[in-house]
Every structure is written in C-alpha cells, then in structure tokens.
C-alpha cells in the first residue's frame, strides 16, 4: 500500500512437490480488472528455474521487471488479455539461507528499476519468509496434533472394547473352574487340583488386569469436568476404601489439612488410593508409616504422599509411570503395573505433573500438582 502497488501476492514452496504454489495471500482485495489474473494465478505453479518465480527461487536474487508485456519469463501475462499491470518486482522470501517462497509486487504504471526500493523489498521478503515458515510449522503442528488426538481416541476406544469384551469369558472360565472343583473334588488328585488353582489364579489376575486397563482407557473419556473439591474429602474416601488394608498392615497414616483444588473428585480419590495403596504394599518388613501433606506454590498445590518403605532407585523414577512397567515380580508384590500410569494420566489431564523422590531402602515421596481453587469458586 505504501509503495502504491496495484496488487501483491505470495508463492510458497510446496515441500511435497518441490514446486512454488500460489496462495490465498493477496493485496489488496482484487478489483474486477484483475479478476482474470487472479484466476490464472490460482492455477499456476512453477518448478525451480521456471518462470520469473522459478528464476528468483533458484538464484535467490530479487528481480525488477520494468516492462511485464515484453518479459518472456512472465508466463501468466500471456494468458490474460489487456492485463492492467505494467511493472513488477519479485523477491525471495527467505529464512536464513533457505528460501521459503517468492513475493511479487505489481504496479499499474511502468516503473524503472529502483535499487534502493529493491533492497527494501528484499529485506521485507526475509521478514515475510520467517512468517511463512512459522505459519507452515503451525499448520504441520496442528495436523500432527489432530492426527495424535484421532489416534489416541481410537486407542482408547480399542482398550475399552477389548477390556469390556474380555471380562465375560474370563468370568465364565473362573466360574466353571470353581464348579469343577466343587462338583468333582473327590475325583481329582492333588496335581489336578494344583493345575485348577493355577488356572483360577491366572483368570483372576487377568480380570484384574482387564479392569485396570478399562480404568486407564476411561480417564479421558469418562472423566468429569474439574470443579472445586475439598482434597480432604477425597482423601477420606480413599482411606475408607483402603480401611481393610490399613488395618491388616497396622499402618500409621499422618495427615495435614489439605486445600480446595480444581479437580474431578472421583479421579482425585483414585490418585490418593493408588499412591497410598502402593505405600502400604511396598512397606518392607516394618509396618507402613505414611504421611500426606500439601503445600501451595502460586496457583498450584504440590501434594506429597511420603512413606518409609523399600524405596526406588532414582534410575527408575520415570519408568515406574509407564504402563506395565514393574520393578518386582508378581510373586514378590501383586498388581498389574498400571496403577501409577493411571495416576499420571489423571494428573496430566488436570494440567499437573507427578514425580517421585526416592532412594532404595529410604522410602519414597510421591508428589503431584493440581490447580488451587479460586476464591470465587
């Protein structure tokens, strides 16, 4: 506009075809007299070295065309009758040494080459090249995110269907094995009874695994919108659910007052239950000694579940949050290896993070963050 251009347009490099393709980037709104030219442009792309754009792209040098009608390399001009454009400037849109596209500026009147103006436009091309690169990166990122979201949705649906459909045959297997023991116990020898026990135990462990997979797949799809939740109430529910395990292990659980947070209450209960349940399980030879506390940090709250159990080697601090990753055999400690993965998925769904500080034999302190509820909530 400042240069008095009749029109301006940007070609960009298509990474797939290696050709310069037209875009919807035009200045100004094309009047009737340029409608045909705009239509021709929308159908024209160029290889490096082809046409004015290809030459500018290939050489990396700007080009001033004083007389468009006599310029053989201005291919589009031959397709438009009575083209109301006389002169043009073509400049590379570059990022560093890489050319991302070619900009074109058109004038209605004939203009002789102006080296100073050509230099200015060349610098503009560099700035626009950075914008084009950024927009292209944002487009690619948006496409990848959309693809990832679609993939995650399909995986969650698959996990849900597979888990749900597996439960019924597992229940049938367990039921018929138990009926076999009850109805034919006198006919079975010790070895047969042992084999049946193995089968029943395997089916029960499979049911537990399927149920945990179902829970894992439902974190995002069945979670409720975060609301103001008294974290103390979520902890109360988790401890109530663990009451039998607490009694059996003789655990001591110390707790400090917890704040109001923005969370899905049911999922917060699940996080507390999984983390405290692990502290009960991995207590070692001594009765579990667990403390639960929280500390505000800006707009977030850092929760802590600390125990004096067997601890974890620092090299495994990330691995334990990966699904199916176990540090111990099933004979040493029961479980599916999914509980911490569920915790991680829940906390990340709430925009927080979860981690552990631990040393072997020195206990473990699991920490996670959640947004603090606003005063008006």
C-alpha positions, 0 to 999 in steps of 0.5 A: 500500500505504501509503495502504491502497488496495484496488487501483491501476492505470495508463492510458497514452496510446496515441500511435497512437490518441490514446486512454488504454489500460489496462495490465498495471500493477496493485496489488496482485495482484487478489483474486477480488472484483475479478476482474470489474473487472479484466476490464472494465478490460482492455477499456476505453479512453477518448478525451480528455474521456471518462470520469473518465480522459478528464476528468483527461487533458484538464484535467490536474487530479487528481480525488477521487471520494468516492462511485464508485456515484453518479459518472456519469463512472465508466463501468466501475462500471456494468458490474460488479455489487456492485463492492467499491470505494467511493472513488477518486482519479485523477491525471495522470501527467505529464512536464513539461507533457505528460501521459503517462497517468492513475493511479487509486487505489481504496479499499474504504471511502468516503473524503472528499476529502483535499487534502493526500493529493491533492497527494501523489498528484499529485506521485507521478503526475509521478514515475510519468509520467517512468517511463512515458515512459522505459519507452515510449522503451525499448520504441520503442528496442528495436523500432527496434533489432530492426527495424535488426538484421532489416534489416541481416541481410537486407542482408547476406544480399542482398550475399552472394547477389548477390556469390556469384551474380555471380562465375560469369558474370563468370568465364565472360565473362573466360574466353571473352574470353581464348579469343577472343583466343587462338583468333582473334588473327590475325583481329582488328585492333588496335581489336578487340583494344583493345575485348577488353582493355577488356572483360577489364579491366572483368570483372576489376575487377568480380570484384574488386569482387564479392569485396570486397563478399562480404568486407564482407557476411561480417564479421558473419556469418562472423566468429569469436568474439574470443579472445586473439591475439598482434597480432604474429602477425597482423601477420606474416601480413599482411606475408607476404601483402603480401611481393610488394608490399613488395618491388616498392615497396622499402618500409621497414616499422618495427615495435614489439612489439605486445600480446595483444588480444581479437580474431578473428585472421583479421579482425585480419590483414585490418585490418593488410593493408588499412591497410598495403596502402593505405600502400604504394599511396598512397606518392607518388613516394618509396618507402613508409616505414611504421611500426606501433606500439601503445600501451595506454590502460586496457583498450584498445590504440590501434594506429597504422599511420603512413606518409609518403605523399600524405596526406588532407585532414582534410575527408575523414577520415570519408568515406574509411570509407564504402563506395565512397567514393574520393578518386582515380580508378581510373586514378590508384590501383586498388581498389574503395573498400571496403577501409577500410569493411571495416576499420571494420566489423571494428573496430566489431564488436570494440567499437573505433573507427578514425580517421585523422590526416592532412594532404595531402602529410604522410602519414597515421596510421591508428589503431584500438582493440581490447580488451587481453587479460586476464591470465587469458586 
